[in-house]
Amino acid sequence: MQNKTIAKLGISRRNVLKGAAAISGLSAIGGTFPMPALAQSNPINVMTLSQGIFGQPFVDLASEFTKQTGIAVNMITMGYSEAIQKQAAAFAAQSDAYDVVQVDSVFIKGFAKAGHIQPLDDLIPAAELADYFGDIPATFKDMYSDGGKTFGLATIGNCQRFIYNEAYLKDAGKSAPETWDDLLSAAQKVVSPSKNRYGFVAGTERLVKAFSVWLPIFWANGGKIFDDQMKPVFGDQTGLDALNMLLELVKTMPTGGAAYTEADETKAMAAGLGTLDPVAWIPDAITTADATVQSQLKSAVSPKGKARQAPVMGGLGLTVSKYAKDASAAAKYCAWFNSRDVQAKSIVPHGGQPCRNSAWEANASAKPWFPAVAASLKVAMVRPQIPEWGQVDNAVGAQLSRAFSGEAGPKDALDASVKAVDGIMRDAGYY
């Protein structure tokens, strides 16, 4: 869900967390639960998204969870934007309206520091947590932890992946690019206006995707967003080189590419307009394409730079509200959906993507893009989990969009980005 941003709500991540803080200052290994003698008289209230990979499994499997545990569930589902606002308001009011809250990973540390979500270490048996942590990409543990304590479980795994049109590349005498330099060369080579065929495709819209389109190139070449004092340092030569490469890639996009939304991005690949989308968050380009294009679309891990492969990590995890009426039952819910058995057998058939490595292996053939996503999760990098990230994302995205459209040169755009982020971080009291 990282492809969506608080900018579209007109609020910042910092304000979400500040507002929420203002008032307040696995299943058993193998996936089986002992059945209580009597089912609970009061259900736990669970807030999740309503559909898609981040919502459908929870909606579909609520009754199965109750059947296995005796814990009744009241599902409260909604879209992403509404969920962000509702959970922030509930936390601010110290409301017990929700026992389990599905939280965007970018908010985890902020909500944990504000005291709105409970550590799970004393609510879930140590052996279950140890088994879970031994079976997930290492990055997930840090994403959902703070101060050595566990504040959430990843549950659904998602990050950027690379989708490309293999037939178009072959027609241009190219193979699937393994490096960003190769990708630029392939994007330039494949362009053929007479065939209505173009190269690079991405959601470059400034308030939704711009920063996360630039980041995997920057990170892949060893770039750092902040130094040890949290001062922005991404305007260095590595940042400039990454932006120059991205600007060259944008030149190979279909008409209007510099302002593409994510919907435009997926439609371009599905319709056979584009050839290379190395920053795709969702598989919609594959699932919505006609039979001919669908057979041509393949998936891989995003390209390598001088230092690494660096797709951007996303995801929403399950947490237990500090104000939960039944924290123990809420923790059982979180553990059950992250257990080996449920992850391997139930998440994928109900529209989700697992977080456990073993579950990805068990479901490797379920979807043609699954092996690429599983491999991508192991190398994906996490955006800074700070309350101010939404403001940072917006500020940099606005400047990058000026560079995409030719309103500003790449160095001027980066310098303006760094200046804006420096102001945000100073105002927030980092230095």
N, C-alpha and C positions, 0 to 999 in steps of 0.2 A: 504493500500500500504506500510505499515511499514515493511513488509517482504522483501522489496527491500531496498537497501542502496547505498549511494553515493560511498561507497567503490568500487562498481562494475564499477564506472565511472573513478576511479583513482583519484578522488578529494575528499576533505573533506567538510563537511557542513560548517565549519568555513571559508574555502576558497570561497565557494559559496557566503556566506554573505559578506565577506570582499571584494570580487571582485565587488559585486553589490553595496556596499557602497562606494567604492573608489571614484567614480566620483561625487556622490551626497552628499557628506559630511556625510416588508414581505408583500410581497403582503398585501393588506388590509386583516384584520382578516376574515378568511373564504375563502380566496383565489381568490377574484375577483378584477379586475383592471378596472378603468374607461378607455374607449377607447378614445384615442386622436382624435381630429377632423381630423388631417392628420397624416399619418405615416411619420416617420423620413425619410429624403432623404438619410442620411448616416447611414449604419448599425454599430452596436457596434461590436468590435472584441473580441471574447471570446476564450481563450485558456483553453482546458481541455484535459484529456486523451481521447483516441480514442474509447475504448471499455471496456467491463467488468463493474463491479458495479460502478466504478468511472468515466466511460466515456459514456456508452451507453445511460443513461437517458438524458444527455445534447444533444447528437447527435439526438436522436429520437424526443425530445420535443421542439427543437428550433422553428419549424414552429408554434407549438401551443402557445408558448410564444409570437411570433409576432402577431398571430391572436388575442390574448387577449389584448395585450398592444399597438400594432401598431409600436413596436420597431423592426426593422430589425436586424438580427443577422448574422454575418460572423463567422462560427465555424472554429477554427484552432486547429486541433486535432493531437495528436502524442503519442508516448509511454512515459513511466515515465522518463527514463534516458534522452531522448531528451528534454522533457519538462523542467526538472530541469536546463539543460544547457541553453535553450533558454530564460527562464524567468530571470535567473541570468544575462545573457548578455543584455537583454532588460532593466532591472533595472539599470545596470551599465551605460548604454548609455543614461539613462533617455528617453527612446524611448516611443513614443505613439502608438507603434504597437499593444498593447493589452489594452483593457478597463477592461475586467474581466480576472483574472488569478486564476486558480485552484492551490492552494499552499499546499504542504505537511505541516501538522500541526506542525512539528518540526521546520519549518522555520518561522512561523508566527511572533513570538516575535522579531526575528532577523531582518526580513524585516520591521517590524513596527518601531523598534528603528532606523533603517537606513533611514527611511522616504520614503520607496518605495511603501507602500500600505496605502490607506486612511482609517481613522476611519469612520465607518458607522453610528455613532450616529447622525450626522447631515444630513445624506443622506436618512435614513429610518425613518419614523415616530416613535416616542417613543412608542406609543401604540402597534405598530406591533412588535417592538423589545421586549417589555415587555411580549407580548403574546408568542413570540418565546422562550424567556428565561425561561418562566414558563412551557414549554412543552418539554424540552430537559434534558438529564442527566446533572447534575450540573457541571461535569468535562468539558463539552464542552465549557461552558462560559469562564472558565479560559484558556483553550487551545487557544481560538481565541481572547483573550483580552490582553491588555498590558497597564499599567498605568491607569486603570479604563476606557479605551476606547475599543470599539469593532472593531476589524480589519478583521474579517472574520466570515462566517457562516458555520457551519459544513456540512450541506447538506446531505452527505452520512455517515452513521454510521458504523464503523467497529472496531473490536478488536479481540483478541484471543478468541477462544472458545474451548471446550473440545469435541472431537469426539471419540467414543468408540464402540467396537464390543460387543454388548450385548450377543449374542449367545456364543461367546468364553468365556466370563466371567461366564455365567451360566454353561457351560461345565466344568469349573474349580472350580465350587462351590462358585463363587464370584458374588457380585452385583456391580453396578456402584459405584466406590469409591468416597467418599465425602471429604476425606482429602488426603494430599500428602503421609502420612504414609500408608493409605489404598491403594493408587495407587501403591506405591512401592511393597507392599505385593501382590497385584493383578498381577502386571507385572511379578513378579518372579514366581508366581503360574501358570500362563497361558502358560508359555513357553513350547513348545513341538516340538523339532526338527523333530520327526517322523511324525508329522502332518503338518510340515512346518509352524508352528504357533509361533509367538513371542509376546513380551509384549509391551514395550514402543516404540513410534515412534515420531521423531521430526526432523526438519531441523537443523542439528548441524554444518553445514558448517561454518567455522569461519568468513568469511566476509559477511555473509548474515543473519544468524539466531542465532549464538551461544549465544550471550549476552542475547537476548530476550527469549531464552529457559531457562536460569538460573534465570532471573529476577523474573518471577512469583512465583518461590519457595522462593527466597530471600525476596521479598516484603511480601508474605503471612505470613512469620514468623517475620515480623516487621523490616526488614532490611532497612537501609538508604544508598543511594549511596554517598551523600555528607553531610558534617556537615553545620552549619550555615555560615561558612566562605568559603564554596564551596571546602573544602578539601576532597579528597576521603577517605571514612571510610568503604567501603564495604568489606575490607579484614578482618573483625572481625570474631568472632566465628559464628555469624549468617550466614555470607557469606561462611565460610568454611563448615558449616553443610549443607547448600544448595548445595554446589558443591559436597560434598561427596554423598548426596542423588542423585544428577543428574548422577554422575558417576556410581552408582549402577543401576540406570534406564538404562543407556546406555548399560550396560552388557546384558540387556534383549532384545536389539534391533536385528533386522535381521543382517546378515553378512554385514559388511561395514557401519553399522549404525553411527559410530563415524564421518563419513564424509558425511552424508546424506545432499543433497540439499532439497529445498522445493518440487521439483518435485519428488524426491525419497520418501519423506515423504507421499505425497498424493497417489503415486502409491502403496506404501506398504499397506496403509489402504484400498485402493480400490481393491487391488488384494487379500486381506484376509491374508496378511503376518503379519500385526501388529494388536494389540488389543486396545491400549490406546494412543491417541494423544491429550494431554491436552493443546497444544500450537498451535493449527491450526488457520491459518489466513483466510483461504478460504474454501468453502464447496466442493472443487473439488473431494475429496475422495468419497464423497457421490454421487455426480452427475455423476462421471465416472465409478463407480462400476457396475458390472453386477447385474442382478435382485436379485440373492441370497444374495450377500454381501450387496447390497444396503439396503435390508430389515433388515439386522442385525445392521447397523450403526445408532447410536443414538447420540444426542447432549446434552450438559449440560454446566454449568458454571465451570470454572477451579476449582480444589480442594482448600479446606481451609488449612491454616497453623495455627500457634498458634495465629496469630493476625487477619487474614482476608482472603478473596479471592482476588486475585490480577492479573487478566489477564492484558496483556499489551494493552494499547489503541493505536489505529492507526487512519488513516484517512487523507483526503485532503479536504480542504474547499474552498469556493468561496470568493475571495477578489476583491477589486477595486484598480487598479493601480493608483499610485500618478500621473502618467503622462497620464491618460486616456483622450481621446478627449471629452468624454461625461460621466462624473462621475455619473450624475443623472440617465441616462438610464442604466448604468452598475449596479448601486445600485438596480434599479428595477428588473434587471435580478437576482441578488443574492437573493432579497427578495421573488421573485416569486417562485423560486425553493425550498425555505425554508418555504413557506406558508402552512397552515394547509391542504388546499384543494389539492394542488399538491403533498405534502408529503404523504397524505393518499391514493390518488387515482391514481397517475401517476408514481411515482418513481419505485415502485416494478414491475408493468407490463412491464416496460421498462428496466428491468435488474438490478436495483439498490437496495440499502438498505436505508431506511429513517433514519433521525436523530431524529425526534420528537417522544416522547413517545406515543402520541395519534396515530401516523401513524403506529408504531409498533403494537399497540393494534388492529388497524383496519386491519392489514395484518398478524396477528398472525398465521393464518392457511395457508398462501400462500406458505410457504416452511417449511419442517419439522424441520429445524434448527433455524428458526426465533425466537421462544420463548427463546432459549438458548442465542442467540446473544443479544436480547433485555435485558435479565437479566444480561448478562456479561457487557454490556455497562454501566450499573448503578454502577458497582463496579470496573471497569477497572481503571488502574493507568497510568499516563502519564510520559513518560521518560522526563528528564530535557530538557526544550526547550532553549538550549544554542547553539550558533553557532559552538561550539567545539564538539557537541555531536557525529558527524560522526567520528571524530578522537578518541574519547573515546570508541565508539562502536567497531571500528576496533582494537584498542589496546587490549581491554579486550577480544574480540572474538579470536584474535590470540593466546592469552595465554590459554584461555579455551580450544581451540582446541588441544593444546599440552597436556592438562590434559586428554581430551577425548581419545587421541591416546596412552596415557601412556608415552609420552616423558617427562612429568614433573609431579611431585606429586601435589596434590590439593593445599597445602599450598604454595609451590613454585610458582605455577601458579597464585594464588591470589596475593601473594606478588609482583610478577613481574607486574601484572595488576595495582595494586595500585601505584607502582613506576612510571609506564608509564603514568598513568592518572595524577598523581601529576605533572609530567613534563609538560604535556599538559596545565594544569590549571595555572601553574606558568608562562609559556611562554605567555599565553593569558592575564596575568596581573590580575588574580583574587586575588592573594596574593603574 
